[in-house]
Amino acid sequence: MTGLMTRQRLAAAAAVSIMLGAGTAIAEQPQPAAPQQVAATNEAEISIQSFQFVPAILTIKPGTAVTWVNRDEEPHNVVSPDRVFRSKAIDGGEKFTAVFDKPGTYNYICAVHPHMHGKIIVE
Amino acid sequence: MNTQNPDNPGTSRRGLLKCMAWAGTGMVWTVAGGIPRGLGLGEAFAASAADGFTFVQISDSHIGFNKEANPDTNGTFQAALDRITKLPKQPAMVLHTGDVSHLSKPEEFDTAAQILKAVKQDIHYVPGEHDVIGDDGKEFFQRFEPKLKTGGWYSFDQGGVHFVGMVNVLTFETAKAGGFGAEQLEWLEKDLKGRSASTPIVLFTHVPMWPIYPQWGWGTEDAPQALSYLKRFGSVTVLNGHIHQIVQKVEGNVSYQTAMSTAFPQPTAGQGPAPGPMKVPAEKLRSVLGIREIDIVPMKAAAVTDVTLA
């Protein structure tokens, strides 16, 4: 489960997390996107809506940047059990991006609402 | 903190302590031997008058929240504190049972601290899950309970009551619900050991300690162990927030009381797909927000009164 991101990529993702935490939220309106199971490109989106991750299981290629977009009014976050990745609060309308470089299966939850589960498969 | 003052030395307490609660619906309950019976309001207020010790609980201020369910959480929080300063009988202290902030942001905590300056009494805090997002509560504890290590718990004695402040929002990642963890439970056992069974106990924490609706995380996984240490006490009152509505339960000598928020209501357990801010008509909002006054009458009762902001 280790080696999720290269050092550089991890730093980039952390920077996004810090930006969100400082309240400089990404201003653009979230685009409605159809849930997808397999990302064909090196960017993928997971929508957070009605207290669910959509898609709950996402399969991606190594190097894909995954962006969670919160479409609820309630804040959420994403955290893997071993804290390989952990976001700050993602408020409604905000986003968080992490890059997955190493193949593997990454379970995660929302630590504010622990009944929310998701999984990312990198292969 | 955690002082070991004996509870009213020289006083011999006989029989069961009574515990009363007014749910804001005009009902008053007194519990003797585990069997609740109705009481007239007049009798309740007569009992809570005079020499009793009074404190206030506030909860779920969610400073930083500004969406449709309440665009002005600063304003409603101020209104709640205003209620406290205008109470005919001034409380000895105030408890905040968590979710001070909405997103655990430093600026939200700073705004809350600024608004809380209206309260002249001591305020004791426990964090909610919204206060510990992404940093395990570092910012929260630095500001509101700086004497504690991050994530810490505590107890103190005031007005003949033993108060216990516990943290049940740092286990969400592993427990899928509220939880105290082994270290805190061990501390609780030691903290209560040797205390007289007649000492009234008030335990305050964020998430309800009984499984109101575990599917939404409305419960505390290891609460039964905590309760095993509390059972022998004649009067135990558990105060919490988290679900933004008044729900009560009495079990033996333990009275569970979840409080209203000062920010926005949440749906009844299981109503709708998920918990979260519930929109009510603007003119109704203040009737579902509020504070809670608790009167402890020596030898008699803990009377819980929920007061709305309407």
Interface residues (C-beta under 8 A of the other chain):
Chain A: S17 G21 A22 G23 S50 F51 D72 E73 E74 P75 N77 V79 P81 R86 S87 K88 A89 D91 G92 I109 A111 V112 H113 P114 H115
Chain B: K67 E68 A69 H102 L103 S104 K105 E107 E129 H130 I133 G134 D135 F172 E173 T174 A175 K176 A177 Q215 W216 G217 P273 A274 P275 G276 P277
